[in-house]
Amino acid sequence: MIYVIIMCLVSLCVALFAVQNSMTVAVTFLTWNFTTSLVMVILSSLAAGLLIAFCWGLKLKTQHYLRDRKRQEQIAVLEEEKAKLQEEIQMLMHAQKQRLAAQAGKDSVGFAAKLSELSNSPAIPSFNPRK
């Protein structure tokens, strides 16, 4: 609702501006010469400025989108690498447990202590960049 009120006020100001500045002016641009009302000159300058601002904003949004997409791809690659490394860690821990089990016949007391130490080792912290 407030948007409609603001647009009505802006439209009223533009109409008032057009009525007060209805004189004609001579416009020269490069080889063109023509006469038009002052309002048309000012409003066409405004429209050109809005077009330039729109194009600049579109350029910035496109750059942001491309940068964001590149970062999302990097995150996906890093998450795959993280999963592979965690799998490798699990395989290495399993291999270590098997080696300790093989040594169990030689040293049954040391095996139990090492196995419990290995099982109680702190978990690998997880990283979630989307939080």
C-alpha positions as CSV (number, residue, x, y, z in Angstrom):
1,M,0.0,0.0,0.0
2,I,2.8,2.4,0.8
3,Y,4.3,1.7,-2.6
4,V,1.1,2.9,-4.3
5,I,1.0,6.1,-2.2
6,I,4.6,6.9,-3.0
7,M,4.0,6.2,-6.7
8,C,1.0,8.5,-6.7
9,L,3.1,11.3,-5.1
10,V,5.9,10.9,-7.6
11,S,3.3,10.9,-10.5
12,L,1.8,14.1,-9.1
13,C,5.2,15.7,-8.8
14,V,6.0,14.8,-12.4
15,A,2.7,16.1,-13.7
16,L,3.2,19.4,-11.8
17,F,6.7,19.7,-13.1
18,A,5.5,19.1,-16.7
19,V,2.8,21.8,-16.4
20,Q,5.3,24.4,-14.9
21,N,8.0,23.7,-17.5
22,S,6.1,23.5,-20.7
23,M,8.3,26.0,-22.6
24,T,10.0,24.9,-25.8
25,V,13.8,24.7,-26.1
26,A,16.2,24.2,-29.0
27,V,18.2,21.1,-28.6
28,T,21.4,20.5,-30.6
29,F,23.2,17.1,-30.6
30,L,26.0,16.5,-33.0
31,T,24.3,17.3,-36.4
32,W,20.7,17.1,-35.1
33,N,18.8,20.3,-34.4
34,F,15.2,20.2,-33.0
35,T,12.9,22.0,-30.7
36,T,11.0,20.3,-27.9
37,S,9.5,21.0,-24.6
38,L,11.9,21.4,-21.6
39,V,10.0,18.5,-19.8
40,M,10.8,16.1,-22.7
41,V,14.5,17.0,-22.5
42,I,14.7,16.5,-18.7
43,L,12.6,13.3,-18.8
44,S,14.6,11.8,-21.6
45,S,17.8,12.6,-19.6
46,L,16.2,10.9,-16.6
47,A,15.3,7.9,-18.8
48,A,18.9,7.6,-20.1
49,G,20.2,7.8,-16.6
50,L,17.9,5.1,-15.4
51,L,18.9,2.9,-18.4
52,I,22.6,3.3,-17.6
53,A,21.9,2.5,-13.9
54,F,19.9,-0.6,-14.9
55,C,22.7,-1.8,-17.1
56,W,25.3,-1.2,-14.4
57,G,23.2,-3.1,-11.8
58,L,22.6,-6.0,-14.3
59,K,26.4,-6.2,-14.7
60,L,27.0,-6.3,-11.0
61,K,24.3,-9.0,-10.5
62,T,25.8,-11.1,-13.2
63,Q,29.3,-10.8,-11.7
64,H,27.9,-11.8,-8.3
65,Y,26.0,-14.8,-9.8
66,L,29.1,-16.0,-11.6
67,R,31.2,-15.6,-8.5
68,D,28.7,-17.4,-6.4
69,R,28.4,-20.3,-8.8
70,K,32.1,-20.7,-8.9
71,R,32.2,-20.8,-5.1
72,Q,29.4,-23.4,-5.0
73,E,31.4,-25.6,-7.4
74,Q,34.5,-25.2,-5.2
75,I,32.5,-26.2,-2.1
76,A,31.2,-29.3,-3.9
77,V,34.8,-30.3,-4.9
78,L,36.1,-29.7,-1.4
79,E,33.2,-31.8,0.1
80,E,34.0,-34.7,-2.2
81,E,37.7,-34.4,-1.2
82,K,36.6,-34.3,2.5
83,A,34.5,-37.5,2.0
84,K,37.4,-39.3,0.4
85,L,39.8,-38.3,3.1
86,Q,37.4,-39.4,5.8
87,E,37.0,-42.7,4.1
88,E,40.8,-43.1,3.9
89,I,41.1,-42.3,7.6
90,Q,38.5,-45.0,8.4
91,M,40.4,-47.5,6.3
92,L,43.7,-46.6,8.0
93,M,42.0,-46.9,11.4
94,H,40.7,-50.3,10.4
95,A,44.1,-51.4,9.2
96,Q,45.6,-50.2,12.5
97,K,43.1,-52.2,14.4
98,Q,43.9,-55.3,12.4
99,R,47.6,-54.9,13.0
100,L,46.9,-54.5,16.7
101,A,44.7,-57.7,16.6
102,A,47.6,-59.5,14.9
103,Q,49.8,-58.5,17.8
104,A,47.3,-59.7,20.3
105,G,48.8,-63.2,20.4
106,K,52.1,-61.7,21.4
107,D,50.9,-59.1,23.9
108,S,47.3,-59.5,25.0
109,V,47.5,-56.8,27.8
110,G,49.0,-54.1,25.5
111,F,46.6,-55.0,22.8
112,A,43.5,-54.2,24.9
113,A,45.0,-50.9,26.0
114,K,45.9,-49.8,22.5
115,L,42.6,-50.9,21.1
116,S,40.6,-49.0,23.7
117,E,42.8,-45.9,23.1
118,L,42.2,-46.1,19.4
119,S,38.5,-46.6,19.8
120,N,38.2,-43.6,22.2
121,S,40.2,-41.2,20.0
122,P,38.3,-38.0,19.3
123,A,36.2,-38.0,16.2
124,I,37.1,-35.9,13.2
125,P,35.4,-32.6,13.4
126,S,32.9,-32.0,10.6
127,F,32.8,-28.7,8.6
128,N,29.5,-27.5,7.1
129,P,29.9,-24.1,5.3
130,R,26.2,-23.7,4.7
131,K,25.3,-23.0,8.4
